[in-house]
Amino acid sequence: MILESLAVDPATFADATGWESKPEGLCKGDQCVPAPEAVTADGLLDVTVVADRLGMAIVEDPDHGLVALGPESGGRALTTTTVPDLPFTDADGNPFSLSSLHGRKVLLVAWASW
C-alpha cells in the first residue's frame, strides 16, 4: 500500500489491506489484534502503530512524501504459500501460467532495475 501520510482513513486502509478498525482492535476475518493506540484523536489510523502491531514492513521516502506499507507477515513467516496465477511469458514468448506447475515447488525470483 502506497501512502502520502502516516495517518490514513480506516475505510481506505480496510479496502487496501482487509484489516478493519473495530472497538476490539484491528480485525481481519475472525482474527483481531488489540491496538487501542492505533486510532488517533481525529479518527485516523497511525500507520507506524498499525505496522508495528500487525508485523507490516514500512518504508518512508521523505524526498517524495511517500510511505510504502507491506503486507502483514506475522514476523518473518509468510501468511500463506498461495500465489496468484500470474501471467508470464516463457523464453519463446508463449503465455505461461503458474497453475500449470500445480503440485510442484516453484521458486520465483524478482528483479527490478531501481
C-alpha positions in Angstrom: 0.0 0.0 0.0 1.4 3.4 -1.0 0.5 6.3 1.2 1.2 10.0 1.3 0.8 10.3 5.1 1.5 8.3 8.2 -2.2 8.8 9.1 -4.8 7.1 7.0 -8.6 6.8 6.9 -9.7 3.5 8.4 -12.0 2.7 5.5 -9.2 3.3 2.9 -6.9 1.1 5.0 -9.6 -1.7 5.2 -10.2 -1.6 1.4 -6.5 -1.9 0.7 -5.5 -4.5 3.3 -8.6 -6.2 4.6 -7.8 -5.0 8.2 -10.7 -3.2 9.7 -10.6 -0.9 12.7 -13.1 -2.1 15.3 -13.6 -1.4 19.0 -11.8 -4.7 19.8 -8.8 -3.7 17.7 -7.6 -4.3 14.1 -9.6 -7.2 12.7 -9.3 -9.3 9.5 -12.0 -12.0 9.4 -12.1 -13.8 12.8 -8.6 -12.6 13.7 -8.3 -9.4 15.9 -5.2 -7.7 17.2 -5.7 -5.3 20.1 -4.4 -1.8 19.1 -6.2 0.9 21.0 -3.3 3.3 20.4 -3.6 2.9 16.6 -6.6 5.3 16.3 -5.7 9.0 16.5 -7.8 11.7 18.2 -9.2 12.7 14.7 -10.2 9.1 13.9 -7.4 8.2 11.5 -5.1 5.2 11.8 -1.5 5.8 12.9 0.4 3.8 10.3 3.5 3.4 12.4 1.5 1.8 15.2 -0.5 -0.4 12.8 2.7 -1.6 11.1 4.2 -2.5 14.5 1.1 -4.3 15.8 0.5 -6.3 12.5 4.1 -7.0 11.6 4.0 -4.9 8.4 7.1 -3.6 6.9 7.1 0.2 6.5 9.5 2.3 4.3 9.4 6.1 4.1 10.6 8.2 1.2 10.7 11.7 2.7 12.1 13.2 -0.6 8.9 12.3 -2.4 6.5 12.3 0.6 5.5 8.7 0.2 5.2 5.7 2.6 5.2 2.1 1.5 3.4 -0.3 3.8 3.9 -4.1 3.2 1.5 -6.9 4.0 1.3 -8.4 7.4 3.9 -11.1 7.9 3.3 -12.4 11.4 7.0 -12.0 12.0 9.4 -13.5 9.5 7.0 -16.0 8.0 4.6 -15.7 5.1 0.9 -15.8 6.0 0.2 -18.1 3.1 2.0 -20.1 0.4 -0.7 -19.5 -2.2 0.5 -17.5 -5.2 -2.0 -15.9 -7.5 -2.0 -17.3 -11.1 0.1 -14.5 -12.6 0.5 -14.2 -16.3 4.1 -14.9 -17.6 5.8 -15.4 -20.9 8.2 -18.3 -21.4 11.6 -18.0 -23.2 10.0 -18.5 -26.6 7.4 -15.7 -26.0 4.5 -18.1 -25.3 2.0 -17.4 -22.5 2.8 -19.4 -19.4 0.8 -19.9 -16.2 2.0 -20.9 -12.7 -1.1 -23.1 -12.4 0.5 -25.4 -15.0 3.0 -26.3 -12.3 0.4 -27.3 -9.8 1.8 -29.7 -7.2 5.5 -28.8 -7.8 7.6 -26.5 -5.7 8.3 -23.2 -7.5 11.0 -20.6 -6.8 10.2 -17.1 -8.1 13.0 -14.6 -8.4 12.1 -11.0 -8.8 14.4 -8.3 -10.1 14.0 -4.5 -10.6 16.5 -2.0 -12.0 15.6 0.6 -9.4 
